[in-house]
Amino acid sequence: MNQTKLLSYCGLNIAKHKEILEDMETKNLIERKEEPWGKKTIIKYKVSPKGHEFFKLILEPYEEMFPRAEGVE
């Protein structure tokens, strides 16, 4: 997923929240890949193996204990 799509999906502002992605990358929770796209370079992210492990150990049990209210995004 590219940076713009990811931040939009999460409801975040690129200028204000880019440091969150940088922090997650530093902690090896996501992997960043730069790809040429015409004259521009696009940045894509994917979840790393450590990120998958974090989700399974921490986030998945949390979501089970405290499910999100339906209709809330």
TIKOLGU-123631 format. One record per residue (C-alpha): residue in three letters; x, y, z. Coordinates in Angstrom, 2 decimals. Each point is the difference from the previous one (the first is absolute). Example, Ala and Ser with C-alpha at 12.3 -4.5 7.8 and 13.67 -1.06 7.14 Angstrom:
# residues 2
+--------+---------+---------+---------+
: residu :       x :       y :       z :
+--------+---------+---------+---------+
:    ALA :   12.30 :   -4.50 :    7.80 :
:    SER :    1.37 :    3.44 :   -0.66 :
+--------+---------+---------+---------+
***
This chain:
# residues 73
+--------+---------+---------+---------+
: residu :       x :       y :       z :
+--------+---------+---------+---------+
:    MET :    0.00 :    0.00 :    0.00 :
:    ASN :    1.42 :    3.39 :   -0.83 :
:    GLN :    0.56 :    2.68 :    2.63 :
:    THR :   -2.93 :    2.21 :   -1.05 :
:    LYS :   -2.47 :   -2.88 :   -0.10 :
:    LEU :    1.21 :   -1.36 :    3.35 :
:    LEU :   -0.28 :    3.31 :    1.83 :
:    SER :   -3.37 :    0.72 :   -1.62 :
:    TYR :   -1.29 :   -3.45 :    1.02 :
:    CYS :    1.09 :    0.67 :    3.59 :
:    GLY :   -1.51 :    3.49 :   -0.06 :
:    LEU :    3.36 :    1.65 :    0.55 :
:    ASN :    1.50 :    3.16 :   -1.47 :
:    ILE :    3.32 :   -0.56 :   -1.83 :
:    ALA :    1.63 :    3.18 :    1.31 :
:    LYS :   -1.02 :   -0.65 :    3.61 :
:    HIS :    0.34 :   -3.77 :    0.20 :
:    LYS :    2.88 :   -1.01 :   -2.28 :
:    GLU :    2.18 :   -0.41 :    3.09 :
:    ILE :   -2.28 :   -2.87 :    1.11 :
:    LEU :    0.95 :   -1.93 :   -3.13 :
:    GLU :    3.67 :    0.86 :    0.50 :
:    ASP :   -0.19 :   -1.21 :    3.60 :
:    MET :   -1.70 :   -3.26 :   -1.03 :
:    GLU :    2.69 :   -0.49 :   -2.65 :
:    THR :    2.78 :    0.66 :    2.54 :
:    LYS :   -1.57 :   -2.63 :    2.27 :
:    ASN :   -0.15 :   -2.45 :   -2.93 :
:    LEU :   -3.80 :   -0.31 :    0.14 :
:    ILE :   -0.33 :    1.04 :   -3.65 :
:    GLU :    2.29 :   -0.09 :   -3.02 :
:    ARG :    0.40 :    2.94 :   -2.36 :
:    LYS :    0.70 :   -0.35 :   -3.70 :
:    GLU :    0.59 :    2.83 :   -2.47 :
:    GLU :   -1.06 :   -0.59 :   -3.61 :
:    PRO :    0.48 :    2.25 :   -3.02 :
:    TRP :   -3.27 :    1.14 :   -1.54 :
:    GLY :    0.65 :    2.09 :   -3.06 :
:    LYS :    1.95 :    3.06 :    1.15 :
:    LYS :   -1.07 :   -0.56 :    3.60 :
:    THR :    0.85 :   -2.52 :    2.67 :
:    ILE :   -2.80 :   -1.59 :    1.97 :
:    ILE :    0.40 :   -1.49 :    3.45 :
:    LYS :   -1.72 :   -3.28 :    0.84 :
:    TYR :   -0.28 :   -1.71 :    3.37 :
:    LYS :   -0.70 :   -3.54 :    1.04 :
:    VAL :   -0.24 :   -1.69 :    3.36 :
:    SER :    3.25 :   -1.69 :    1.03 :
:    PRO :    0.21 :   -3.42 :    1.64 :
:    LYS :    0.56 :    1.81 :    3.33 :
:    GLY :   -3.12 :    2.09 :   -0.71 :
:    HIS :   -2.05 :   -3.16 :   -0.59 :
:    GLU :    1.30 :   -1.45 :    3.27 :
:    PHE :   -0.89 :    3.22 :    1.85 :
:    PHE :   -3.52 :   -0.14 :   -1.44 :
:    LYS :   -0.51 :   -3.62 :    1.01 :
:    LEU :    1.40 :    0.42 :    3.53 :
:    ILE :   -1.31 :    3.46 :    0.91 :
:    LEU :   -2.60 :    1.47 :   -2.33 :
:    GLU :   -2.07 :   -3.08 :   -0.80 :
:    PRO :   -0.68 :   -0.85 :    3.69 :
:    TYR :   -0.74 :    3.67 :    0.70 :
:    GLU :   -2.54 :    0.09 :   -2.84 :
:    GLU :   -1.66 :   -3.12 :    1.43 :
:    MET :   -0.23 :    1.50 :    3.51 :
:    PHE :   -1.08 :    3.46 :   -1.15 :
:    PRO :   -1.73 :   -0.31 :   -3.37 :
:    ARG :   -0.65 :    3.15 :   -1.92 :
:    ALA :   -3.56 :    1.29 :    0.04 :
:    GLU :   -1.78 :   -0.82 :   -3.25 :
:    GLY :   -0.35 :    2.91 :   -2.36 :
:    VAL :    2.91 :    1.89 :    1.60 :
:    GLU :    2.99 :    0.54 :   -2.24 :
+--------+---------+---------+---------+
***
